[in-house]
């Protein structure tokens, strides 16, 4: 049974349709990513999944139970990592977890052992009695993830879990999230970090203006939408694309002072680049960010 199944899911606010009849499903023990630019409808979709706002039409089932009728039961089996940390500064690290456990009616004997395990899981055992204000941003984020696991949820919803963190903290959180999947947890992730989505997600849905415009595994999306090799070409000349010859099988896009050139074999192009002065280039494999920008645009929307 799918952990999440949405069919024709739609949300209107007055005369504005924010989510336009989307369909998707999330398999148990996987990480499913919702990607899209700001205003694409990701947050509204999360709010419907969490039972915070009812759908205008369509059907949404979590654990096989229809929402919003079974929102309370679904929330008891779900953990949530919000976009912004909302830990209580008046309590210690361990007290934050204990208070949250009390909301689920978990007995002290059970919650005490679970808190010990969770603090070990997020590398905060030595900070159990510390006040929130003494923690770094990465520590607070890890504590927020631990709090989301207090009720031993089957589904964990993560809204941009590593925004603003340094690379070390981000990689530690990625490892912990992968650990959760190895023990059968299902993750629903929104993120603006394409590397994060590529590393964590088994499947992705890219949203634009309330619709799902692409869906698949990261590798499938890359293979379907962009050619495998990329050359990023930068030049002080305005028409940088005129510096290169006419090579068969290459595609190019320009954004500002950068030309993105895609192809199956770019060796001849690279040899030419080495003969042109004033040109900088990077040769790399195509990635999920290339797909995202191709489908949603390289320019900011008004």
SEDREN-513946 format. One line per 2 residues: number of its first residue (from 0); their letters; for each residue x, y, z of N, C-alpha, C, O. Coordinates in steps of 0.2 Angstrom, whole numbers, padded with zeros to 4 digits. Atoms other than C-alpha are relative to their C-alpha. Layout:
BEGIN
NUM = a = X:Y:Z:X:Y:Z:X:Y:Z:X:Y:Z  ...
END
This chain:
BEGIN
0 = xx = 0004:-0006:0000:0000:0000:0000:0004:0006:0000:0009:0007:0004  -0003:-0006:0000:0006:0017:-0004:-0001:0004:0006:-0006:0004:0009
2 = xx = 0001:-0004:-0006:0010:0028:0011:-0004:0007:-0002:-0008:0008:0002  0004:-0005:0002:0003:0043:0001:-0003:-0001:-0007:0001:-0003:-0011
4 = xx = 0003:0001:0007:-0009:0043:-0014:-0004:0006:-0001:-0009:0007:0003  0004:-0005:0002:-0015:0059:-0021:-0003:-0001:-0007:0000:-0002:-0012
6 = xx = 0003:0001:0006:-0028:0059:-0035:-0004:0006:-0002:-0009:0008:0002  0004:-0006:0002:-0034:0075:-0044:0000:0005:0006:-0005:0009:0006
8 = xx = -0001:-0004:-0005:-0028:0085:-0029:0000:0007:-0002:0004:0009:-0006  0001:-0007:0002:-0034:0103:-0030:-0001:0004:0006:-0005:0003:0010
10 = xx = 0001:-0005:-0005:-0033:0118:-0019:-0001:0007:-0003:0003:0010:-0007  0002:-0007:0002:-0042:0135:-0022:0000:0004:0006:-0002:0002:0011
12 = xx = 0000:-0006:-0005:-0040:0151:-0012:-0004:0005:-0004:-0001:0009:-0008  0004:-0004:0004:-0055:0161:-0019:0000:-0001:-0007:-0002:-0007:-0009
14 = xx = 0000:0001:0007:-0053:0163:-0037:0007:-0002:-0003:0008:-0003:-0009  -0007:0002:0002:-0035:0158:-0037:0001:-0008:0001:0000:-0010:0007
16 = xx = -0002:0007:-0001:-0030:0139:-0040:0007:0000:0001:0011:0001:-0003  -0007:0001:-0002:-0014:0135:-0031:0003:-0007:-0002:0008:-0007:-0004
18 = xx = -0001:0006:0002:-0014:0117:-0034:-0005:-0003:-0005:-0011:-0003:-0003  0004:0001:0005:-0021:0111:-0050:-0001:-0007:-0002:0000:-0010:-0007
20 = xx = 0002:0007:0002:-0027:0093:-0049:0006:-0005:-0001:0006:-0008:-0006  -0006:0004:0001:-0011:0084:-0046:-0001:-0007:0002:-0005:-0009:0007
22 = xx = 0000:0007:-0002:-0008:0065:-0045:0007:-0002:0002:0012:-0001:-0002  -0006:0003:-0002:0006:0056:-0036:-0001:-0005:0006:-0006:-0005:0009
24 = xx = 0000:0005:-0006:0010:0042:-0024:0007:-0001:0002:0012:0000:-0001  -0007:0001:-0003:0024:0038:-0012:0000:-0007:0003:-0004:-0009:0007
26 = xx = -0001:0007:-0002:0030:0020:-0009:0003:0000:0007:0007:0004:0009  -0003:0001:-0007:0034:0014:0009:0008:0000:-0001:0011:-0004:-0005
28 = xx = -0007:0001:-0001:0052:0016:0014:0005:0004:-0005:0011:0002:-0006  -0003:-0004:0005:0057:0028:0001:0000:0008:0002:-0003:0010:0006
30 = xx = 0000:-0007:-0001:0061:0047:0000:-0003:0003:-0007:0000:0002:-0012  0004:-0004:0006:0049:0057:-0012:0001:0007:0001:0000:0010:0006
32 = xx = -0001:-0007:0000:0054:0074:-0016:-0005:0005:-0004:-0007:0003:-0010  0004:-0005:0004:0043:0089:-0021:0004:0006:-0001:0007:0009:0003
34 = xx = -0004:-0006:0001:0053:0102:-0030:-0004:0005:-0004:-0009:0003:-0007  0004:-0005:0004:0048:0118:-0038:0002:0007:0002:0004:0008:0008
36 = xx = -0001:-0007:-0002:0051:0137:-0038:-0005:0003:0005:-0010:0000:0006  0005:-0003:-0004:0043:0148:-0025:-0006:0001:-0003:-0006:0004:-0009
38 = xx = 0006:-0001:0003:0025:0149:-0028:-0003:-0006:-0004:-0008:-0005:-0007  0002:0006:0005:0024:0132:-0037:-0006:-0004:0003:-0009:-0008:-0001
40 = xx = 0005:0003:-0003:0012:0125:-0024:0002:-0006:0005:-0002:-0010:0007  -0002:0005:-0004:0023:0114:-0014:-0002:0000:0007:-0004:-0005:0010
42 = xx = 0002:-0001:-0007:0019:0121:0003:-0007:-0001:0001:-0009:-0004:0006  0007:0002:-0001:0001:0120:0000:-0002:-0007:0000:-0006:-0010:0003
44 = xx = 0001:0007:0000:0002:0102:-0005:0002:-0003:0007:-0001:-0008:0009  -0002:0002:-0006:0012:0099:0011:-0006:0001:0005:-0007:-0003:0010
46 = xx = 0006:-0002:-0005:-0002:0108:0021:-0006:-0005:-0001:-0009:-0007:0005  0006:0004:0001:-0015:0097:0013:0002:-0007:0003:-0002:-0011:0006
48 = xx = -0002:0006:-0002:-0005:0081:0017:0000:0000:0008:-0001:-0006:0011  0000:0000:-0007:-0003:0086:0035:-0007:0002:0003:-0007:0002:0009
50 = xx = 0006:-0001:-0003:-0021:0090:0037:-0001:0007:0002:-0006:0008:0006  0001:-0006:-0003:-0019:0108:0040:-0004:0005:-0004:-0007:0010:-0002
52 = xx = 0005:-0004:0005:-0030:0114:0025:-0003:-0006:-0004:0000:-0010:-0007  0003:0005:0004:-0043:0104:0016:0001:0001:-0007:0001:0007:-0009
54 = xx = 0000:0000:0007:-0042:0100:-0002:-0007:0003:-0003:-0012:0001:0000  0006:-0002:0003:-0055:0109:-0013:-0003:-0006:-0004:-0009:-0006:-0004
56 = xx = 0003:0006:0003:-0057:0093:-0023:0006:-0005:-0001:0011:-0003:0000  -0004:0005:0001:-0049:0077:-0027:0000:-0005:0006:-0003:-0003:0011
58 = xx = 0000:0004:-0006:-0044:0063:-0015:0007:-0001:0002:0012:-0001:-0002  -0007:0000:-0003:-0029:0062:-0003:-0001:-0006:0005:-0005:-0005:0010
60 = xx = -0001:0005:-0005:-0025:0046:0007:0007:-0001:0002:0011:-0001:-0002  -0006:0001:-0003:-0012:0044:0019:0000:-0007:0004:-0005:-0007:0008
62 = xx = 0000:0006:-0003:-0008:0026:0026:-0007:-0003:-0002:-0010:-0007:0002  0006:0003:0002:-0024:0021:0016:-0006:0004:0003:-0012:0002:0001
64 = xx = 0006:-0003:-0003:-0035:0033:0026:-0001:0007:-0003:0004:0011:-0005  0002:-0006:0004:-0044:0047:0018:0000:0007:0004:-0002:0007:0010
66 = xx = 0000:-0006:-0004:-0041:0065:0023:-0005:0005:-0003:-0007:0004:-0009  -0002:-0002:-0007:-0047:0076:0031:-0003:-0004:0005:-0002:-0003:0011
68 = xx = 0003:0004:-0005:-0058:0063:0039:0004:-0003:0006:0002:-0003:0011  -0004:0004:-0004:-0044:0054:0047:0007:0004:0002:0012:0001:0003
70 = xx = -0006:-0004:-0001:-0032:0069:0050:0004:-0001:0006:0010:-0002:0007  -0002:0001:-0006:-0030:0066:0068:0004:-0007:0001:0010:-0007:0003
72 = xx = -0004:0007:0000:-0025:0047:0066:0006:0001:-0004:0011:-0002:-0002  -0006:-0001:0004:-0013:0052:0052:0005:0004:0003:0011:0002:0003
74 = xx = -0005:-0004:-0004:-0004:0065:0062:0003:-0004:0005:0009:-0002:0007  -0003:0004:-0005:-0001:0053:0076:0005:-0005:-0003:0010:-0007:0001
76 = xx = -0005:0005:0004:0009:0042:0063:0005:0004:-0004:0009:0001:-0008  -0004:-0004:0005:0018:0057:0055:0005:0004:0005:0003:0007:0010
78 = xx = -0004:-0005:-0003:0033:0067:0060:0001:0006:-0004:0002:0005:-0011  -0001:-0006:0004:0036:0085:0054:0006:0004:0002:0007:0005:0008
80 = xx = -0006:-0005:-0001:0052:0095:0052:-0002:0006:-0004:-0001:0006:-0010  0002:-0006:0004:0046:0113:0048:0006:0003:-0003:0012:0002:-0001
82 = xx = -0006:-0004:0004:0056:0125:0037:0004:0004:0005:0010:0005:0004  -0003:-0004:-0005:0060:0136:0052:0000:-0004:0007:-0006:-0007:0009
84 = xx = 0000:0003:-0006:0065:0129:0069:-0004:0004:0005:-0004:0010:0005  0004:-0003:-0005:0053:0132:0083:0000:-0003:0006:-0005:-0005:0010
86 = xx = -0002:0003:-0007:0061:0125:0098:-0002:0005:0005:-0001:0011:0004  0002:-0005:-0006:0056:0132:0115:0007:0002:0004:0010:-0003:0007
88 = xx = -0007:-0002:-0003:0071:0142:0122:0000:0000:0007:0005:0000:0010  0001:0000:-0008:0064:0141:0140:0002:-0007:0002:0003:-0008:0008
90 = xx = -0002:0007:-0002:0069:0122:0140:0006:-0002:-0002:0009:0000:-0007  -0006:0004:0003:0084:0111:0138:-0002:-0004:-0006:-0007:-0005:-0008
92 = xx = 0001:0004:0005:0087:0100:0124:-0004:-0006:0001:-0009:-0007:-0002  0004:0006:-0002:0080:0085:0133:-0007:0002:0002:-0011:-0002:0000
94 = xx = 0006:-0002:-0002:0066:0094:0140:-0005:0002:-0006:-0011:0001:-0006  0004:-0001:0006:0060:0100:0122:-0002:-0007:-0003:-0008:-0007:-0005
96 = xx = 0003:0006:0003:0059:0082:0117:-0005:-0003:0005:-0010:-0006:0002  0004:0003:-0005:0051:0076:0133:-0007:0004:0000:-0012:0000:0000
98 = xx = 0006:-0004:0000:0037:0090:0132:-0004:-0003:-0007:-0010:-0004:-0007  0003:0002:0007:0034:0085:0113:-0003:-0007:0001:-0008:-0009:-0002
100 = xx = 0002:0007:-0001:0033:0066:0118:-0007:0000:0004:-0011:-0004:0003  0006:0000:-0004:0019:0071:0131:-0006:0002:-0004:-0011:-0001:-0002
102 = xx = 0006:-0002:0004:0008:0078:0117:-0003:-0007:-0003:-0008:-0007:-0005  0003:0006:0003:0007:0060:0110:-0002:-0005:0006:-0003:-0011:0004
104 = xx = 0002:0005:-0005:0004:0052:0127:0005:-0005:0002:0003:-0011:0004  -0005:0005:-0001:0020:0043:0128:0002:-0001:0007:0004:0004:0010
106 = xx = -0002:0000:-0007:0024:0036:0145:0007:0002:0001:0011:0001:-0003  -0006:-0003:-0002:0039:0043:0154:0006:-0005:-0001:0011:-0004:-0004
108 = xx = -0005:0005:0001:0048:0026:0154:0002:-0001:-0007:0008:-0003:-0009  -0001:0001:0007:0046:0024:0136:0004:0007:-0003:0009:0006:-0007
110 = xx = -0003:-0007:0003:0050:0043:0131:0007:0001:0002:0011:0003:-0001  -0007:-0002:-0002:0066:0044:0142:0005:-0004:-0004:0010:-0002:-0006
112 = xx = -0005:0004:0004:0074:0029:0133:0000:0002:-0007:0005:0002:-0010  0000:-0002:0007:0068:0035:0116:0004:0007:-0001:0007:0008:-0006
114 = xx = -0004:-0007:0000:0075:0053:0120:0007:-0002:0000:0011:0002:-0004  -0007:0002:-0001:0092:0045:0125:0002:-0002:-0007:0007:0000:-0010
116 = xx = -0002:0003:0007:0092:0035:0108:0000:0006:-0005:0004:0006:-0010  0000:-0006:0005:0087:0051:0098:0006:0004:0000:0008:0007:-0005
118 = xx = -0006:-0005:-0001:0100:0062:0105:0006:-0003:-0002:0011:0000:-0005  -0006:0003:0003:0113:0049:0101:0000:0000:-0007:0005:0000:-0011
120 = xx = 0001:0001:0007:0106:0047:0084:0002:0007:-0004:0005:0006:-0009  -0002:-0007:0003:0108:0066:0080:0006:0003:0003:0008:0009:0002
122 = xx = -0007:-0002:-0003:0125:0067:0090:-0001:0006:0004:0003:0011:0004  0001:-0005:-0005:0118:0078:0104:0000:-0003:0007:-0003:0001:0011
124 = xx = 0000:0003:-0007:0120:0066:0119:0003:0005:0005:0001:0005:0010  -0003:-0004:-0005:0132:0078:0127:-0003:0007:0001:0000:0011:0005
126 = xx = 0004:-0007:-0001:0120:0093:0125:-0007:-0001:0003:-0011:0004:0002  0007:0002:-0002:0105:0085:0133:-0002:0005:0005:-0008:0007:0005
128 = xx = 0002:-0005:-0005:0105:0098:0147:0002:0007:-0002:0001:0012:0002  -0002:-0007:0003:0110:0113:0136:-0006:0004:-0001:-0011:0001:-0003
130 = xx = 0006:-0005:0002:0098:0128:0133:0001:0000:-0007:0006:0000:-0010  0001:0000:0008:0092:0130:0115:0005:0006:-0002:0008:0005:-0007
132 = xx = -0004:-0006:0002:0101:0147:0114:0007:-0001:0000:0011:0003:-0003  -0007:0002:0000:0118:0139:0117:0002:-0004:-0006:0008:-0006:-0007
134 = xx = -0001:0004:0006:0116:0128:0101:0001:0003:-0006:-0001:0009:-0007  -0001:-0002:0007:0123:0131:0084:-0006:-0001:-0004:-0011:-0005:-0002
136 = xx = 0005:0001:0005:0111:0132:0069:-0001:-0007:-0002:-0006:-0010:-0002  0000:0008:0002:0116:0114:0064:-0003:-0004:0006:-0006:-0009:0004
138 = xx = 0002:0004:-0006:0113:0108:0082:-0008:0000:0000:-0011:-0004:0002  0007:-0001:0000:0096:0116:0082:-0004:-0004:-0005:-0010:-0007:-0004
140 = xx = 0004:0004:0006:0091:0108:0065:0000:-0007:0002:-0005:-0011:0001  0000:0007:-0002:0097:0091:0071:-0005:-0002:0006:-0008:-0007:0006
142 = xx = 0005:0001:-0005:0086:0093:0087:-0007:0000:-0003:-0011:-0004:0000  0007:-0001:0003:0071:0098:0077:-0001:-0007:-0004:-0007:-0009:-0004
144 = xx = 0001:0006:0003:0074:0082:0067:-0002:-0006:0005:-0006:-0010:0004  0001:0004:-0005:0075:0072:0083:-0007:0000:0003:-0010:-0005:0004
146 = xx = 0007:-0001:-0002:0059:0080:0089:-0005:-0003:-0004:-0010:-0006:-0002  0005:0003:0004:0050:0074:0074:-0001:-0007:0000:-0005:-0010:-0002
148 = xx = -0001:0008:-0001:0055:0056:0078:-0003:-0002:0006:-0003:-0008:0008  0001:0002:-0007:0049:0056:0096:-0006:-0005:0000:-0006:-0009:0004
150 = xx = 0006:0004:0000:0032:0048:0091:0001:-0007:-0004:-0003:-0010:-0006  -0001:0006:0004:0041:0034:0081:-0004:0000:-0007:-0007:-0005:-0008
152 = xx = 0005:0000:0005:0032:0040:0065:0002:-0004:-0006:0008:-0006:-0007  -0001:0004:0006:0030:0030:0049:0002:0004:-0006:0006:0002:-0010
154 = xx = -0002:-0004:0005:0031:0045:0038:0003:0007:0003:0000:0009:0008  -0003:-0006:-0003:0042:0060:0041:0000:0005:-0006:0003:0004:-0011
156 = xx = 0000:-0005:0005:0039:0076:0031:0005:0006:0002:0005:0008:0008  -0006:-0005:-0001:0054:0088:0029:-0001:0006:-0005:0000:0005:-0011
158 = xx = 0001:-0006:0004:0051:0106:0023:0007:0003:0000:0009:0007:0005  -0007:-0004:0001:0069:0112:0017:0004:-0001:0007:0006:0003:0010
160 = xx = -0003:0001:-0006:0078:0103:0031:0007:0002:0001:0009:0003:0007  -0007:-0002:-0001:0095:0109:0028:0002:0008:-0002:0007:0009:-0003
162 = xx = -0001:-0007:0002:0092:0127:0023:0005:0004:0005:0003:0004:0011  -0004:-0004:-0005:0106:0139:0030:0005:-0004:0003:0009:0000:0007
164 = xx = -0005:0004:-0004:0117:0125:0036:0007:0000:-0004:0007:0000:-0010  -0007:0001:0003:0136:0123:0033:0000:-0007:-0003:-0004:-0011:-0001
166 = xx = -0001:0007:0003:0142:0108:0022:0000:-0005:0005:-0002:-0011:0004  -0001:0005:-0005:0147:0098:0037:-0007:-0002:0003:-0008:-0008:0004
168 = xx = 0007:0002:-0003:0130:0099:0046:-0005:-0003:-0005:-0009:-0007:-0004  0004:0003:0005:0121:0096:0029:0001:-0007:-0001:-0003:-0011:-0002
170 = xx = -0001:0007:0001:0130:0080:0026:-0001:-0004:0006:-0003:-0010:0004  0002:0004:-0005:0127:0074:0043:-0007:-0001:0000:-0009:-0007:0002
172 = xx = 0007:0001:0000:0109:0077:0042:-0002:-0005:-0006:-0007:-0009:-0005  0001:0005:0005:0109:0068:0025:0001:-0007:0002:-0003:-0011:0000
174 = xx = -0002:0007:-0003:0117:0053:0033:-0006:-0002:0004:-0008:-0008:0004  0005:0002:-0005:0104:0053:0047:-0007:-0002:-0004:-0010:-0006:-0002
176 = xx = 0006:0001:0004:0090:0054:0034:0000:-0007:-0004:-0005:-0010:-0004  -0001:0007:0004:0097:0039:0024:-0001:-0005:0005:-0004:-0011:0004
178 = xx = 0001:0005:-0006:0098:0030:0041:-0007:-0002:0001:-0009:-0007:0002  0008:0000:-0001:0079:0033:0043:-0003:-0005:-0005:-0007:-0009:-0003
180 = xx = 0003:0004:0005:0075:0025:0027:0002:-0008:0000:-0001:-0012:-0002  -0003:0007:-0001:0086:0009:0031:-0004:-0004:0005:-0004:-0010:0005
182 = xx = 0004:0003:-0005:0074:0006:0045:-0007:0000:-0001:-0012:-0001:0003  0007:0000:0002:0058:0008:0035:-0004:0006:0000:-0010:0006:-0002
184 = xx = 0003:-0006:0000:0054:0026:0037:-0001:0003:-0007:0003:0001:-0011  0001:-0003:0006:0046:0035:0023:0001:0008:0000:-0002:0011:0005
186 = xx = -0002:-0007:0000:0052:0053:0019:-0004:0004:-0006:-0004:0001:-0011  0002:-0005:0005:0043:0067:0010:0004:0006:0001:0003:0010:0006
188 = xx = -0005:-0006:0000:0055:0081:0006:-0001:0005:-0005:-0003:0004:-0011  0000:-0005:0005:0054:0098:-0001:0007:0004:0001:0009:0004:0007
190 = xx = -0007:-0003:-0001:0071:0107:-0004:0001:0004:-0007:-0001:0003:-0012  -0003:-0004:0005:0079:0120:-0015:0007:-0002:-0002:0010:0001:-0007
192 = xx = -0006:0003:0002:0095:0111:-0015:0000:-0006:-0004:-0002:-0011:-0002  0001:0006:0004:0096:0100:-0030:0005:-0005:0001:0003:-0011:0000
194 = xx = -0004:0005:-0002:0111:0091:-0024:-0003:-0004:0006:-0002:-0011:0006  0003:0004:-0006:0101:0086:-0008:-0005:-0005:-0003:-0006:-0010:-0001
196 = xx = 0005:0004:0003:0087:0080:-0019:0003:-0006:-0004:0000:-0012:-0004  -0003:0005:0004:0098:0070:-0030:0003:-0005:0004:0003:-0011:0002
198 = xx = -0003:0005:-0005:0107:0062:-0015:-0005:-0004:0004:-0004:-0010:0005  0005:0003:-0005:0091:0058:-0005:-0006:-0004:-0003:-0008:-0009:-0001
200 = xx = 0007:0002:0002:0076:0055:-0016:0001:-0006:-0005:0005:-0006:-0009  0001:0006:0004:0071:0039:-0024:-0004:0002:-0006:-0003:0000:-0012
202 = xx = 0004:-0003:0005:0058:0049:-0034:-0002:0007:0001:-0002:0009:0007  0001:-0007:0000:0054:0067:-0038:-0006:0002:-0004:-0008:-0001:-0009
204 = xx = 0005:-0003:0004:0040:0077:-0044:0002:0008:0000:0002:0011:0005  -0002:-0008:0001:0044:0095:-0051:-0006:0003:-0001:-0010:0002:-0006
206 = xx = 0006:-0004:0001:0030:0107:-0049:0001:0007:-0002:0006:0010:-0001  0000:-0007:0003:0027:0123:-0058:-0007:0003:-0001:-0011:0000:-0004
208 = xx = 0006:-0004:0000:0012:0135:-0056:-0006:-0005:0002:-0011:-0006:-0002  0005:0005:-0003:0002:0121:-0046:-0001:-0006:-0004:-0005:-0010:-0002
210 = xx = 0001:0006:0004:0005:0107:-0059:0007:-0004:0001:0012:-0001:0002  -0006:0005:0001:0017:0092:-0059:0002:0000:-0007:-0002:-0003:-0011
212 = xx = -0002:0000:0007:0027:0095:-0075:0005:-0006:-0001:0007:-0007:-0007  -0005:0006:0002:0040:0080:-0073:0000:-0004:0007:-0001:-0001:0012
214 = xx = 0000:0005:-0005:0041:0065:-0062:0004:-0006:-0001:0004:-0008:-0007  -0005:0006:0001:0054:0051:-0060:0005:0000:0005:0006:0004:0009
216 = xx = -0006:0000:-0005:0070:0046:-0051:0004:0005:-0003:0004:0008:-0009  -0005:-0005:0002:0084:0059:-0052:0004:-0002:-0006:0004:0002:-0011
218 = xx = -0004:0002:0006:0094:0049:-0065:-0005:-0001:-0006:-0003:0001:-0011  0005:0000:0006:0078:0046:-0076:-0001:0007:-0002:-0002:0008:-0008
220 = xx = 0002:-0006:0002:0074:0064:-0076:0006:0004:-0003:0005:0007:-0008  -0006:-0003:0003:0092:0069:-0080:0001:-0003:-0007:0002:0000:-0012
222 = xx = 0000:0003:0007:0092:0056:-0095:-0005:0002:-0004:-0004:0003:-0010  0006:-0002:0004:0075:0062:-0101:0001:0007:-0003:-0002:0008:-0008
224 = xx = 0001:-0007:0001:0077:0080:-0101:0007:0004:-0002:0006:0010:-0005  -0006:-0004:0002:0096:0085:-0104:0005:-0005:-0002:0005:-0011:-0001
226 = xx = -0006:0004:0002:0111:0078:-0113:0005:-0001:0005:0006:0003:0010  -0004:0002:-0006:0124:0070:-0102:0006:0004:0002:0008:0004:0008
228 = xx = -0006:-0004:-0002:0139:0082:-0103:-0002:0007:-0001:-0006:0009:-0005  0002:-0007:0000:0138:0100:-0099:0007:0004:0000:0012:0003:0003
230 = xx = -0006:-0004:0000:0151:0114:-0103:-0004:0007:0002:-0008:0010:-0002  0002:-0007:-0001:0148:0131:-0094:0005:0005:-0002:0011:0004:0000
232 = xx = -0005:-0004:0003:0156:0144:-0104:-0002:0008:0002:-0007:0010:0002  0000:-0007:-0002:0159:0162:-0097:0005:0004:-0004:0011:0002:-0004
234 = xx = -0004:-0004:0003:0166:0176:-0106:-0002:0008:0001:-0008:0009:0002  0002:-0007:-0001:0167:0195:-0104:-0003:0003:-0006:-0006:0008:-0006
236 = xx = 0004:-0002:0006:0160:0197:-0122:-0007:-0002:0001:-0009:-0007:0003  0008:0001:0000:0141:0199:-0123:-0002:-0006:-0003:-0007:-0009:0000
238 = xx = 0003:0006:0004:0138:0186:-0136:0005:-0006:0000:0009:-0007:-0005  -0005:0006:-0001:0148:0172:-0129:-0001:-0006:-0004:0003:-0009:-0006
240 = xx = 0002:0006:0004:0139:0159:-0139:0003:0001:-0007:0004:-0004:-0011  -0003:-0001:0007:0147:0167:-0155:0007:-0002:0000:0010:-0003:-0005
242 = xx = -0007:0001:0000:0164:0162:-0149:0001:-0008:-0002:0007:-0010:-0004  -0001:0007:0001:0161:0143:-0152:-0003:-0001:-0007:-0007:0002:-0010
244 = xx = 0002:0002:0007:0159:0134:-0169:-0006:-0003:0000:-0010:-0004:0005  0007:0003:0001:0144:0125:-0176:0002:-0008:0001:0004:-0011:-0004
246 = xx = -0002:0007:-0001:0146:0108:-0168:-0007:-0004:0000:-0012:-0002:0003  0006:0004:0000:0133:0094:-0172:-0002:-0003:0006:0003:-0005:0010
248 = xx = 0002:0004:-0006:0123:0087:-0158:0000:0004:0006:-0001:0001:0012  -0001:-0004:-0006:0126:0101:-0146:-0006:0005:0001:-0009:0008:-0004
250 = xx = 0005:-0004:-0002:0112:0111:-0137:0003:0006:0004:0007:0004:0008  -0003:-0005:-0004:0115:0128:-0129:-0006:0005:0002:-0011:0006:-0001
252 = xx = 0004:-0005:-0003:0106:0140:-0118:0004:0006:0003:0010:0004:0006  -0004:-0005:-0003:0112:0157:-0112:-0004:0003:0006:-0010:0005:0005
254 = xx = 0002:-0003:-0006:0109:0165:-0095:0005:0005:0003:0010:0003:0006  -0005:-0006:-0002:0117:0182:-0091:0007:-0001:-0004:0007:-0001:-0011
256 = xx = -0007:0000:0003:0136:0180:-0095:0002:-0007:-0001:0008:-0009:-0003  -0002:0007:0000:0135:0161:-0095:-0004:-0004:-0006:-0010:-0003:-0006
258 = xx = 0003:0004:0005:0132:0149:-0110:0000:-0007:0003:0006:-0009:0004  0000:0007:-0002:0127:0131:-0105:-0001:-0004:-0006:-0006:-0003:-0010
260 = xx = 0000:0004:0006:0131:0119:-0119:0000:-0007:0002:0004:-0010:0006  0002:0007:-0002:0124:0101:-0118:0002:-0004:-0006:0001:-0002:-0012
262 = xx = -0001:0005:0005:0130:0086:-0128:0002:-0007:0002:0003:-0008:0008  -0002:0007:-0002:0135:0068:-0129:0007:0000:0000:0010:-0004:0004
264 = xx = -0007:-0001:0001:0153:0072:-0134:0002:0007:-0001:0001:0009:-0006  -0001:-0007:0001:0160:0089:-0131:0008:0001:0000:0010:0006:0001
266 = xx = -0007:-0001:0000:0179:0085:-0133:0002:0005:-0005:0007:0009:-0004  -0002:-0005:0005:0180:0095:-0149:-0001:0007:0002:0003:0011:0001
268 = xx = 0002:-0007:-0003:0172:0110:-0141:0005:0002:0005:0008:0007:0005  -0005:-0002:-0005:0184:0109:-0126:0007:0001:-0003:0010:0006:-0001
270 = xx = -0006:-0002:0004:0199:0109:-0138:0000:0007:-0003:0005:0010:-0002  0000:-0007:0003:0193:0125:-0146:0000:0005:0006:0003:0010:0005
272 = xx = 0000:-0005:-0006:0190:0133:-0129:0007:0001:0002:0008:0007:0004  -0007:-0001:-0002:0208:0130:-0125:0004:0005:-0004:0009:0007:-0002
274 = xx = -0004:-0004:0005:0213:0141:-0140:-0003:0007:0001:0000:0012:-0003  0003:-0007:-0001:0202:0156:-0135:0002:0004:0006:0001:0001:0011
276 = xx = -0002:-0003:-0006:0208:0169:-0123:-0006:0004:0003:-0011:0005:-0001  0005:-0004:-0003:0197:0178:-0111:-0006:-0004:0002:-0012:-0002:0003
278 = xx = 0005:0004:-0001:0186:0163:-0109:0001:-0005:0006:0006:-0008:0006  -0001:0005:-0005:0183:0152:-0094:-0006:-0005:-0001:-0011:-0003:-0003
280 = xx = 0005:0005:0001:0174:0136:-0094:0000:-0006:0005:0006:-0007:0008  0000:0006:-0004:0169:0121:-0083:-0004:-0006:-0004:-0009:-0005:-0007
282 = xx = 0003:0006:0003:0166:0104:-0090:-0002:-0005:0006:0002:-0007:0010  0002:0004:-0006:0155:0093:-0079:-0006:-0005:-0003:-0009:-0004:-0008
284 = xx = 0006:0004:0002:0141:0079:-0080:-0006:0004:0001:-0006:0008:0006  0007:-0003:-0002:0123:0085:-0081:-0003:-0003:0006:-0001:-0008:0009
286 = xx = 0003:0002:-0006:0114:0085:-0065:-0007:0003:0001:-0010:0005:-0004  0007:-0001:-0001:0097:0088:-0057:-0002:0007:-0001:-0007:0009:-0003
288 = xx = 0001:-0007:0001:0099:0107:-0057:-0001:0002:-0007:-0005:0006:-0009  0001:-0001:0007:0101:0107:-0076:-0008:-0002:-0002:-0011:0002:-0006
290 = xx = 0007:0002:0002:0084:0098:-0077:-0005:0005:0003:-0009:0007:-0001  0004:-0005:-0004:0076:0110:-0064:-0001:0006:-0004:-0006:0009:-0005
292 = xx = -0001:-0006:0003:0082:0125:-0073:-0003:0000:-0007:-0006:0005:-0010  0003:0000:0007:0077:0119:-0091:-0008:0000:0001:-0011:0003:-0004
294 = xx = 0008:0000:0000:0059:0115:-0085:-0003:0006:0003:-0009:0007:0001  0003:-0006:-0003:0056:0130:-0074:0003:0006:-0002:0000:0012:0000
296 = xx = -0003:-0006:0002:0067:0143:-0082:0006:0002:0004:0006:0001:0010  -0006:-0002:-0003:0083:0151:-0078:-0001:0007:0003:0003:0010:0007
298 = xx = 0001:-0007:-0002:0076:0169:-0075:-0005:0000:0006:-0010:-0004:0006  0005:-0001:-0005:0067:0174:-0059:-0007:0002:-0003:-0007:0007:-0007
300 = xx = 0007:-0002:0002:0048:0175:-0061:-0002:0006:0004:0000:0007:0010  0002:-0006:-0004:0040:0192:-0056:-0005:-0002:0005:-0008:0002:0009
END
